[in-house]
Amino acid sequence: MEDGTGRGFLIDLVARDGSSWRLTCEPSSSALSKQEQALGRQDFEALSGRAKVPEARARETVRQYFPGRFIDMQYSLTWRGGAVYEYTVITPDDREAIVEVDAAGGRILRSRSTARY
């Protein structure tokens, strides 16, 4: 997600074969400027199989309560094995909100907001 700094996008992904990749995308053209394979392997099925709610729907849930500019999204598993989407949003009143959404049910689990100045 573009954060307004012009630095572009940083995308970490796990391929179906378990390999991990880090991609960098230019903000002006959306072209990949760099890609590198990370060390280690991830369990693609374990990561992807726990998300029952599409990311776009989770984002819309967050947008209802925290309108603004999305600058970061992370998908991860909790220590208990649940899946969460975590968003960082810059709200219209210039606060930074971090919101966790349950990837299995789509409800907001936790949120915190701090002033950016």
Secondary structure, DSSP 4 states (H G I P E B T S, - for coil): ---SSS--EEEEEE-TTSEEEEEEE-TTT--EEEEEEEEEE--HHHHHHT--S-HHHHHHHHHHHS-SEEEEEEEEE-TTS-EEEEEEEE-TTSEEEEEEEETTT--EEEEEEEE--
